[in-house]
Structure formats: structure tokens, C-alpha cells
Amino acid sequence: MDSNEKLPVILPPKNDIVFKMLFGDKRNEEILIAFLETILEKKIQRINLLNPMTKQLTKDDKLSILDVKAELESGEIIDIEMQVRNLPEMRHRITYYSAGMITEQLGKGKDYLEIKPAISIIIVAESLILESKKCHNVFSMLEKDEKFSFNDLQEIHILDLSRIKNERNETLSDWLNFINSEKEEEFMAVAQKNKTINVAFDELKVMSADKTRRMIYEGRLKQQRDISSIKNGAIRERTREIAKNMKNMGLKVNDISKATGLFVDDILRL
């Protein structure tokens, strides 16, 4: 990270590593339960974190898996993931991991009838479901015409931070505004309305004051920038190759520039 760039006073929960540190810590199960109760609209007595945030993390850890995975007392498996950027393959990937939550249960020696529902909760900062204007979309396997459920084994929730104003459930709206907040006054506005969100805000302030956790957050930002830089470099190189091929085919330089976005001088130097 650039030494001149300042880290935020309050670490942003919509960053995947901050989200995992807050909601994926065993000490914060009360916060996670309240959040899940709001999304699933049912009472949850107990929860078992299956991949809790470990104290051994350092700023150099790769942190490739940053979801929050938990098992409800009913046996349902919940997986929560924070996604700031949407990728073209996002829907396919969500479906793949959702199916994996079911198949991995059989690996524990269970019979098919013992399989418990798998619930995926994906929080996105950019709209993923363009067919709807809703903030909270819920998907399950339904009969095409009569819309009855095949079974209850697979459920996918998409929560869109860019559409919070469209959410009718005020408590869910408060939680999503908390996750989407960046400034202290924004956090305080929702924390004052909800007791558990206030607890979450207090914990977030403690996290934000912790030197090690801020280093982990800084390391995650650097990793994300490095990945973005590599991808952008690959895209630029591919664009240059396409422009070169178009030039060899005899296409006009101005037409190549319009098609690829490259400057005319750059194309002439190819």
C-alpha cells in the first residue's frame, strides 16, 4: 500500500476480510445469529461456526477463502459470502459452491435422506440480478408452471447493497446499511436503531483499533490490487494482440482504434 494512503478510521465491513473478522469470529456469534435471523426470517437458538476466523492470520496470509460457514442447530448449512465485484461467471460459481455444500455432506457417511438444506447468502456491492429491482432475491428449485418446491435442500439469497432503498424489511435494511457504511456517522445512524447492530459497531471499533487486524486488512487490499493489476495487464496485452492481428489483416488504423480503444500512435508502433 502507498505510504501516503491512509487506512479508514473504521474498517469497512463490506471488505471481505473485515466481514470475515466481524461475522466469522466465535466471540461474535450473537451478531451472526441476529443477522441470519433477519435474512432467513426465523428464530435461531444456536449456531456452530465451521470455518471460524483464526487468530493465527497475518497480513501475509493468502486468505483465499473468506466466506463465513456455519451449521444451525437444525443441521442446515449456511454459507455467507461478501462480493464487492461481480465476475461474468459469478452465477455459475454460486451454483457450483451451493451444490458442493450438499455433496460434501455425503462425504461424512450420510444417507441421502439425511442431507440437510444448504443455504447460500451472497452479499454483492454491484447488482448481480438484473432481472429484478429487489434488494433481497431468494432462489430455490420450483416447478416451472405451478411454482411448487421440488425440495428444500438448496436455497440461494442475493443481497444487493446498491438497492438497499428498495428493501421493505427495515431491520434487514439497517443491517445492510451497517455493512455498506464507511463513515463513523453512517455507522452510528444505524447502530442507534438496533441493539445488536450497536454491539456489532462496538466490536468493529475494537477491531479497527487493533494494529494486527489493520495490518491484515492492509495486506488484503494489497493482494486485491496485485490481482487486479495482473488481470488488467493481461487484458491490455490481449488487446494489443488483437489490434496487431487486425492491422496485419489490412484494416484501417482509425477503425482498429475505435474497436480496441487503443491510441492511433500505439497501433502504428505495433
N, C-alpha and C positions, 0 to 999 in steps of 0.2 A: 504493500500500500504506500502511496505517496506520503512522505513525511509531513507535507503541508496540508493533507486532508484530515479533517477532524472526524472522529467517530461520534455518532449521535449520543446525547446525554442519556436517553432511554433507548435501549436496544430495541429494534423493530421486530415485533412478533411475526410479521409476515416473511421475515427471512427464515429459511428452512431450519438452520441450526439453532436460532433463537427460539423458534417454535418448538423444536425438539427438547431444548433445555428447559423450557417452561412446562409444556404439557407431558413430556416424557420422563419426568423425574418422579420417583416413587413418593417423595415427600409432598408432591402436589396432586395426589390422586383426587382430592376433594374438588380441585379446579377442573380436572379432566372429566370427572363424573358429571359435574354441573353442565359442562359444555356438551357432553354427549346426550344428557337428558333433554336438553333444549333441541338438539338436532333430531333425535330419534323419537321425541315426544313420549317418553315412558320413564318410569322410575327405575333407577339403578341402585342397588344396595351396596354391591361390592364389585371391584374390578381387579384384574391381575395383569400388570404390565408385562408383556412378553419380550420386549426389547428396550428396557429402560435405559435412560441416559447414564453412562458410566462416568465415574469420577476420574478415570484414567485418561480421558481425552486431553489432547494437547492441540496447540494451534497448527501442528504439522500433520495431524491425522487426516486421512483421505476423506472420511465422512461421506462415503458413497451411499449409505442407507440412512436416510434421515426421516423416515416415517415413524409414527407412533402406533405401535401394535399392542392390542390388549384383548383379554378374554373376559366376557361378562360372566356373572355367576350362573347364567342360563346356558353357558357354553358357547354363545355366539362369539365369533372372532371379528374384531373391529380393527380396521387399518385406516389411519388418518395421515394424509399427506398434504404438504403445503407446496404449491407450484406457482412461482412468480411468473414464469414464462411458459407459454404454450408451444409445443412442438407439433409438427404435422402428424406424427404417429401417436399422439397422446391418447386418443380414444382406444386405439388398439392395445397400447401398453396397459391402460387401466383395466381393460377386459382380461388381458393375459394375467396380470397380477391378482385380479379378483378370482379367476379360475384357479390359480395356484393356491389361494387360501383354502380352497375346498380340497384339492387333490393332496395337499400336504397333510391333511387330517388322516387320510387313509394310510399314510406312511407310519402312523403311530399304531397300526394294527386294528383300526376300527372297521366295523362292518358298514356298508353303505347306509343303512338305516340309522347309524349313529352320527352321521355327518351333521354338523351344526351350521347354521346360517353364517355366511361370510358377508360382512358389510364394509364396503369401501367408502371412505369420505375424503373427497378431494377438494381442497380449498384453492381456488385459482384467482390470480390478480387480474388476468385478462379473460374475456369471455371465451369459453370453450363450446358452449351450447348455443349456437347461433340461431337455432330453430325456435328458440323461446326467449322471452324477455324476463323470465323469472330469475330471482336470485338463488333460489334453492330448488334444483331439479332432482327428482328421485326416479331411478330406473330399476325395473325388475322384469322377469320373464313373464309376459302376458300372452294370452290367446289373441290372435290378430284382430278378430272382429268383435268378439264378446268381452274381451278385456279381463277375463278371469286369470288368476295366477296359476302357473304350472306347478310351482312350489315356492317356498320362501327361502331357498338356500343362497340366493345371490341378490344383493341389493347394492346399488351404487348411488351415492349422493354427490352432487356437484354444487359447491357453494361459491358464488361469484362475488368477489369483493368489489367489482366495478358496478354492481347492481344492488347494493345494499338498500338504496332508497326504494326499491321495488318490493322489499321483504315485508310481509304483513305481520309476521311474528316479531313483536317488539323486543322480546328477550333475545331471540336469535340475532336480530339486527344489532342489539347492543354488543353481543359477543363479537360479531364480525367487525363492527366499528372499532372495538378494542384491538383486534388483531391487525386492522388496517391503519391504526394510529401511528403517527410519527413524532408528534409534538406533545409535550407534557400536558398542555391544556386539553388536547384531544383525549388523552388517556383519562384525565380527571373528569371530563364531562360524562363519560360512560361509567366510570368507577363509582361515581356518586349515586348512580341509579340502581346498582346491583351489588349486593353484599359480596358474592363470590368473585365478581369481576374486580371488586376493590381488593380482595385478597390476592388475586392474580396480579394486579398492578403493584401491590406492595412487594410481591415476590420478584416481579420484573425489575423493580428499582434496586432490590438487593443484588440480583444478577448483574445489572448494569454497572454497579459499583465494584464488582469483583474483577480484579485485574486478570485473572486466568481466563474467565469467561469472555472478557472483552478481547483477549488475545485469540481465543478460539473463533470468535466472530470475525475478527480481522483476517485470520487465516482462511476462513471460509470465503470472504469477499475476494481475497487474492486468488484463491482457487477458481472461483467463478469467472473472474476477469481473465485468467490464463486460458481457461477452456473457451471463452468467448473469442479471445484473440486468435487462438488456433483455428477455430471454426471460420472466423472472418478471413484469415489468411488463406485457408483452403478455398473458400468461395471466390476470393479475388484471383487466385491462381487459375481456378477453373474458368472464370470469366475471361481471363486473358487467353486461355487456350481456345475457347470458343471464338473469340474475336480473331485470333490468328487463323483459324480454320476458315472463317468467313472471308477474311482478306485473301487467303490462298484460292478461294473459290471465285474471286474476282468481284465481290460485292463492293459497292461504293463505301468509302471511309465514313461519310456522314451517316449512311444507313446503319453501318456497324455501330457507330457511336450511339445512335438512337436506340438500337436493340440491346446493347450491353451496358450503357451508362458510362462507358469509358470516354476519356477526352480524346479528341482527334489526334493531338500530338502523341499521346501514348500509343494509339493504334498504329500510327506511322512508324514508330520505333520498333514495332513487333517484328 
